[in-house]
Amino acid sequence: MKFGEQLRSSIIREYQWYYIDYDALKGDLKNATGPPRPGSAIGHEWTEADETRFVGKLEAELEKVYTKQQVKAMEISRRIAVSEREVNEVVNRLNERGLNEAGPTEEEFMLLEEDLSDIIADVHDLAKFVQLNYTGFYKIIKKHDKMTGWHLRPAFETRLKAKPFYKENYDASVVGLSKLYDLVRTRGNPAKGDSAAGGAQASFIRQTTKYWVHPDNVTELKLIILKHLPVLVFNANKEFEPQDSAITSIYYDNPDTFELYEGRLKKTEGAEAIRLRWYGGMQNETIFVERKTHREDWTGEKSVKARFSMKEKNVNAYMKGELLPPAIFEKARKERKKSDKAIAEDERLASEIQYSVIKKGYRPVCRSFYHRTAFQLPADARVRISLDTELTMVREDNLDGRRRSGDNWRRMDIGIDWPFSQLPPEDVVRFPYAVLEVKLQTQAGQEPPEWVRELISSHLVEAVPKFSKFIHGTAHLFPDRIHLLPYWMPQMDVDIRKPTSHDFGIRRPELSSTTNTSTDDDEDLDSDDEDKAAAAQRHRGPSASGARGTTQNGSSADVEDQTVDLTAVNDEPFPIYDSDDEYDENYEMEEARRVGGWHYYKTLLATKGHALGRGTLTVLHYLVPRPRSTQVDRSARQEMFFGNERIQTKKFRAPPGKKIYVPVRVEPKVYFAAERTFLGWLEYSIYIGTIAATLLNFGDQPTPAQFVISGSYTFLAIATLIYALVVYVYRSRSIRNRKAARYHDRWGPSILCAALFVAVGLNVALEGRIRGIW
C-alpha cells in the first residue's frame, strides 16, 4: 500500500491529531508558485517563497510530533513509578502480614496486572507512533528533493538531531516493567536462584534457533516476551544503564587463510572459533577468552563453548606467549575460590588456545558489538531468549597497511559509542536487523510452551538457522579475501517484514477480545518509487542508507515467497541458490589463479571448453526446428494475484568470483547410503550380464540373432557399471567436500528401465522372426 494509506490505516486513536500531516505536505509540494516549467513533476518552478512556506509547515509538524512524544514518554515514566510504588506496597503487605492479618487479595493483584498491561500497551503504541512518523518525515523529504530539485535533506537532518523523537530508547522501561510484571504475575513470589542453573543437562534436549527481527518490531517483541519471561538482570541492586547490556567480542583468525572462518561456515567436525569478550564499557578489566568447538551430532558429542577470565592488562602478553597459563591462575590457586579440578581445566584450555594462536598465526580480524536483552527465569534455563540490537561488526586487522589494532589485541579508537560514526565505511558494517536467539531445553517428546511456538511462527520474526555474527562480519569486511559466502548474504536485500499471520501481539486488557494493537506495516509502493528502507533508518541514524526490497502490487508475498510459489506450480526444481554442483567459471578461475601452476592452465582450458559448449548449444537451440512457445495473456485470476507486470522469479547468485556455501548435514549414514546405492546398481548390472551370458550359451550353435541380443544385454550391463561408478565417485566426492549437490538421480533409473524394455523388445522381435511367428 502507499504510505498515505498505511498512515491512515495505522492511526491509533489517542495519537490521531499528532501524526505528521503527510497528505497536506504532499499536496503543498504541488502548489509551486513559480513560472510554468514543462516536463516538471509539479508543473511550475519551485521558488524560495515556496521553500520557506514548506519548511515552515515541516517544522510545525516536527514540533507537534516531538512534543507529543516527549509528553507521552514522561507520562509513561510517571505511570511506571506510580505502579512501582503500588506493587511494592502490596508485596510488602504480603510479606509482613501475620497469621491473623488480612493480606492483599487476588483482586488487587489482578488490578495491578491490568494496569501494567495497559502501560505495556502504551509503550507499544508510542513506539509505533514514533516509527510511523519517522518514516513519514523521511519519505516527504525525499519526495521534496526529487520533485523540486532543492536539497532539503542535509539541513533537515540537523533539525531532526535537535528534536530526536525517533531516538527514544525503551530498554530502561522494558527492564522496569519486566520486574514489576514478574512480581505481579507470580503474586509476589518471583523465582530466585542462579540464572545459569537449569537442572541436570543430561536429561534435557537443547534446541537453539536464531531469527532476524526488523527494527519496527523490536519494541513490540520485547514487550510480548516480558509478559512471559522476566528480563535477566545479573545485578538487581544496581540501577540499569545502557552500557550494562553492551557486549563486545574480538574474533581471531589467520588473515592469510581464514581457516577458522571457513571451518565455522562449513561446520566441519572440530571447527573452532576463538574470541575475546567483555561486558559493558572499555573500562571493564575482566576479559573472557572463549573457544567454541563444533561437534557433529553423529559423534555422540555436543558442541561446546569453554572460557576462562583474565585481566585486560595481561591479554597482550598471553596472546604473544610471554605470559604462560600457570602464571595466570597462580592467584586463583592461592585464593582457592575455585576447585583444583576447575583451575586445571581452565589452565589446559588456556594452554591449548595460546598454542593455537601462536602456531597458526591467529590475529584479531573482526569485532562484534551489540546490546543484549536476555529473558529467562532465574534457576530455570528451560526457556532462554536473547535479543541483540544495534549489531555492528568492525575491522580489527592491519592487512591493508592501516594500523587499526597495531600490536594490541584490540583497537582503542572506538569503545561502545554506537553507531561508530568516526569510522570509515570500509571498516564497519551496521547490521540492519536485530537477532533473536531462542534456546529451549525440553525433555524428549515434550513440546515447547505454546506462547513460544506462537512467537516464532508470527510475523515478527524471520528464521535464519545457523546465523553467525563472526561469519557475517568477516564476509562483509574482507570482500577481497573471502570467496565463500554464507547462504543468507544474497537475501540481505529482501524485506523480512510480513503481514500479520494470526492474532498475535500486544493487547489492552479491556479490549483483549476485539482489538490488537499490532498493525500490518507493509512497505510503501508510492508512485515515485521511494526508498524501501526508511523505517530501518531509525536504528542506523538519519544519514545512513540501506535499501530494502518490497513486494509487487501490494502482494503479501516477498521475493522468496514468489520463488516458492512458482516452484510448486511448475513442479520443477528451481534452486534458490547457485549450488556447488553448478560450474561457476568466475569462481573456478579465481581459485586457479591463487593456486597457479598447471592447475591454472587446466582450469583455463576447462573454462574455454565450457564456453565453447554453451555457445554451440545456443546456436543449435536456435537452428534446430522445434515447437516454439506462444505468449498467452494473463487471465483475470492471475492479474488479481500478480498484477499486469512481470512476475519476478528470483535466483540468488553470488557476486563474480565468489560462491555461496549452503549448509549440508553430513553423517556416516550418508556415506553408507551412497555405497548401498552403488552396490544396488552393481547387483542389477550383474543380473543383466548373467542374462547376456545365458542367452549366448543357451544353444549348441548360437545364431546371429542370439549374438545381437546377447551383445545388447552385455553393452547395457557395461554401461550400467560405468554409470554407477561415475555417480558413486561424484556423490562420494561431494559428500566429502560437503557440497550442496543434487544427490537424487532423476534420469538413471528411468533410462535403465527404458533400455531394458528396448533390449527385451529386440529379443522378442528377433526370436519371433527366427521361429516364424511373424
Number of C-alpha atoms within 10 A of each C-alpha: 17 13 20 16 11 17 22 12 12 18 18 17 7 10 15 12 13 19 21 25 17 20 13 10 19 17 9 15 19 16 14 18 15 14 11 13 12 10 8 11 13 17 17 18 19 22 15 12 12 18 17 11 12 17 15 12 16 20 14 13 20 22 16 15 23 20 15 19 22 14 11 16 18 12 14 18 17 12 15 20 14 11 20 19 13 14 23 15 13 21 19 14 16 18 13 11 12 10 7 6 10 10 16 17 11 10 9 14 20 14 12 21 22 17 18 25 20 17 21 27 23 21 22 25 21 22 21 23 24 23 22 23 24 24 21 21 22 21 23 20 20 17 18 21 14 14 17 21 11 13 13 15 18 11 9 18 17 12 13 18 13 9 16 15 21 24 14 13 12 15 17 14 18 20 20 18 25 25 19 23 29 22 20 24 16 11 20 20 13 15 15 10 10 13 17 12 14 16 13 7 10 8 11 15 14 17 11 13 16 22 21 22 24 20 22 21 21 21 19 22 19 23 22 19 19 21 18 17 21 25 25 20 19 11 9 9 7 9 8 16 11 12 14 18 19 20 19 23 24 25 27 25 24 16 19 10 13 16 17 21 25 20 16 21 23 20 21 19 16 14 20 23 20 23 21 22 20 20 19 17 17 14 10 11 15 14 19 20 21 21 20 17 19 20 18 17 13 11 10 7 10 13 14 11 13 14 17 17 18 15 12 16 11 14 19 15 13 19 19 15 15 10 15 16 18 16 11 18 18 11 11 14 15 9 8 10 10 11 10 12 9 10 19 14 14 20 19 14 19 24 16 13 18 19 15 12 18 13 9 11 14 22 22 24 27 26 26 21 25 22 24 19 21 21 22 22 24 21 15 18 20 20 20 19 22 19 22 22 23 21 22 21 26 25 27 25 24 16 13 7 7 9 12 19 18 14 12 14 21 24 19 11 10 14 14 16 11 16 17 17 12 11 13 8 11 11 17 23 20 21 20 22 22 23 28 26 19 18 17 21 21 18 14 10 7 9 10 14 12 8 13 16 11 14 16 17 15 18 20 26 23 19 17 15 13 17 19 15 20 23 17 19 23 25 19 19 21 17 12 10 13 18 20 20 23 21 22 17 16 16 14 15 14 15 20 22 24 19 15 17 11 10 11 18 22 23 21 20 15 10 10 11 9 8 14 15 20 20 15 15 21 20 23 23 18 15 7 10 9 17 19 19 21 24 22 23 21 20 20 18 15 20 10 13 13 17 16 17 19 24 20 19 14 17 16 17 17 19 23 19 14 19 19 16 14 16 16 12 8 9 9 9 8 16 13 16 19 20 19 18 13 10 12 17 18 15 17 18 20 17 17 18 14 10 11 13 10 10 14 18 14 11 19 17 11 15 18 12 12 14 12 12 11 12 12 11 11 11 10 11 11 9 9 8 8 8 6 6 6 6 6 6 9 12 9 11 9 11 12 12 13 19 16 14 9 8 13 15 17 16 15 18 17 21 13 12 17 20 23 22 24 21 16 15 15 19 13 9 11 14 15 12 11 18 16 14 15 19 15 13 20 18 13 15 23 17 14 22 20 16 16 23 15 12 18 20 13 11 10 7 9 12 11 10 17 20 15 16 23 24 18 20 26 20 15 20 25 15 14 21 18 14 14 20 16 13 17 19 14 15 21 17 12 17 20 11 14 19 21 20 16 13 14 8 9 9 8 14 11 11 12 17 11 12 15 17 12 13 19 14 13 16 20 13 14 17 16 12 12 12 8 8 8 9
